[in-house]
Amino acid sequence: EIYGNIGKMRNRARDLERNETYVGKWLTELRNNVVGDKGIILKSEPRGADGSIDALAKSAIEWAWYHQNKRENYNVNKRMDGTQTDSMVLASAARDGETFVRIVKGYSNKFKFAVQILESDHLDDQFFGTAPNGNEIRMGIEIDQYLVPQAYWLTQTHPGDNFVTMRHNGRARIRIPAGEIIHVYKPTRAGQTRGYSWLAAAMQAIKMLGAYEETELVAARVAAAKGGFFTSKSGQDYGPTNPDNPDEPFSMELEPGTFEQLPTDMEFQDYNPTHPTTQVAEFRKAGLRRIA
């Protein structure tokens, strides 16, 4: 089921994040309430031989944790600190269903350690086969007989980065040992090696509610315009508005506070749709509850 739909589901979830305010707000609340503005805070309690807290070690560990989480040390791109990176990991896992954190040892900072965030697009969903060592490769993940990941076959650049792939063979795969990759996803079935969007069950309801609200908005705008039709009392045809275009029907644009005299034999029949209706709020509330 995941194999046949993972790419489509991931793209639909990203579309919902961009274009549906409820989804964008949900991801924001998820980041704010799980990671927060201060991120993950370490409280170290190292103890000496007598069982008391070693204050010197405690200070050194917490100092290192604090400084390693800074922007210039935590992420290889040097644009996000630990809190921002962790928020992105969480949001990506929720939206796309999974994300990958690569552990980079020997990085050029004083800790010789950093992380790299890789979207799930880097893992080829269509890559199946047998590795040179005999392990099975399933949807880009190399596993042993017990389905334990041994390596991840990732593209060197993001498949959607056309600026890179036009110049280089960026879609060539490289084998990354499993010890260097943290695969963040929430399995729901035994043997599941890939993740799918947390929005999956609500996607249809979100899309339908969005379409309903758009339709109601259009209907309300039409109702606010208070248009109508011209009819002939005698049943005879009437002349065109524009003599240069006999096929153009008679029409009149009204402006606020103005009155127009109708042509002879014409009368006005108003069009007054009843929107918005009182049911809109309740229907919207029920739809949001279903999504929630």
KATATA-V127907 format. One record per residue. N is the residue number from 1. RES is the residue in one small letter. OMEGA is omega in whole degrees, 0 to 359 (999 if undefined). Layout:
<<N RES OMEGA> <N RES OMEGA>>
//
This chain:
<<1 e 179> <2 i 182> <3 y 184> <4 g 189> <5 n 189> <6 i 180> <7 g 180> <8 k 181> <9 m 180> <10 r 180> <11 n 179> <12 r 179> <13 a 178> <14 r 177> <15 d 178> <16 l 178> <17 e 182> <18 r 194> <19 n 178> <20 e 186> <21 t 181> <22 y 181> <23 v 177> <24 g 179> <25 k 179> <26 w 180> <27 l 177> <28 t 179> <29 e 178> <30 l 179> <31 r 184> <32 n 187> <33 n 178> <34 v 179> <35 v 178> <36 g 183> <37 d 179> <38 k 178> <39 g 181> <40 i 183> <41 i 180> <42 l 171> <43 k 185> <44 s 178> <45 e 177> <46 p 184> <47 r 178> <48 g 183> <49 a 181> <50 d 178> <51 g 179> <52 s 180> <53 i 177> <54 d 186> <55 a 181> <56 l 178> <57 a 179> <58 k 181> <59 s 181> <60 a 182> <61 i 182> <62 e 176> <63 w 181> <64 a 178> <65 w 182> <66 y 184> <67 h 178> <68 q 179> <69 n 179> <70 k 186> <71 r 184> <72 e 184> <73 n 193> <74 y 186> <75 n 183> <76 v 180> <77 n 177> <78 k 179> <79 r 182> <80 m 176> <81 d 184> <82 g 181> <83 t 179> <84 q 179> <85 t 179> <86 d 177> <87 s 179> <88 m 178> <89 v 181> <90 l 182> <91 a 179> <92 s 179> <93 a 180> <94 a 183> <95 r 185> <96 d 183> <97 g 181> <98 e 171> <99 t 185> <100 f 176> <101 v 178> <102 r 178> <103 i 183> <104 v 177> <105 k 182> <106 g 180> <107 y 187> <108 s 168> <109 n 186> <110 k 177> <111 f 182> <112 k 183> <113 f 175> <114 a 178> <115 v 177> <116 q 179> <117 i 180> <118 l 177> <119 e 184> <120 s 177> <121 d 181> <122 h 181> <123 l 185> <124 d 181> <125 d 185> <126 q 185> <127 f 176> <128 f 177> <129 g 180> <130 t 179> <131 a 179> <132 p 180> <133 n 177> <134 g 179> <135 n 177> <136 e 174> <137 i 183> <138 r 180> <139 m 175> <140 g 181> <141 i 178> <142 e 185> <143 i 176> <144 d 185> <145 q 179> <146 y 179> <147 l 177> <148 v 179> <149 p 177> <150 q 180> <151 a 177> <152 y 180> <153 w 187> <154 l 173> <155 t 184> <156 q 177> <157 t 178> <158 h 181> <159 p 180> <160 g 180> <161 d 184> <162 n 182> <163 f 179> <164 v 185> <165 t 176> <166 m 183> <167 r 184> <168 h 175> <169 n 187> <170 g 182> <171 r 176> <172 a 183> <173 r 172> <174 i 182> <175 r 179> <176 i 179> <177 p 184> <178 a 179> <179 g 180> <180 e 185> <181 i 168> <182 i 180> <183 h 183> <184 v 176> <185 y 184> <186 k 180> <187 p 179> <188 t 179> <189 r 180> <190 a 178> <191 g 182> <192 q 182> <193 t 179> <194 r 180> <195 g 176> <196 y 189> <197 s 175> <198 w 180> <199 l 190> <200 a 185> <201 a 185> <202 a 186> <203 m 184> <204 q 180> <205 a 179> <206 i 182> <207 k 180> <208 m 179> <209 l 177> <210 g 179> <211 a 179> <212 y 181> <213 e 177> <214 e 179> <215 t 179> <216 e 179> <217 l 178> <218 v 180> <219 a 179> <220 a 178> <221 r 178> <222 v 180> <223 a 181> <224 a 181> <225 a 178> <226 k 180> <227 g 180> <228 g 184> <229 f 173> <230 f 178> <231 t 179> <232 s 181> <233 k 182> <234 s 182> <235 g 181> <236 q 176> <237 d 178> <238 y 185> <239 g 180> <240 p 175> <241 t 183> <242 n 181> <243 p 180> <244 d 180> <245 n 184> <246 p 183> <247 d 181> <248 e 182> <249 p 180> <250 f 178> <251 s 182> <252 m 176> <253 e 182> <254 l 176> <255 e 181> <256 p 176> <257 g 180> <258 t 178> <259 f 181> <260 e 174> <261 q 180> <262 l 175> <263 p 179> <264 t 176> <265 d 181> <266 m 170> <267 e 186> <268 f 176> <269 q 187> <270 d 177> <271 y 189> <272 n 178> <273 p 184> <274 t 176> <275 h 356> <276 p 181> <277 t 181> <278 t 181> <279 q 185> <280 v 184> <281 a 181> <282 e 179> <283 f 179> <284 r 180> <285 k 179> <286 a 178> <287 g 179> <288 l 178> <289 r 178> <290 r 178> <291 i 181> <292 a 999>>
//
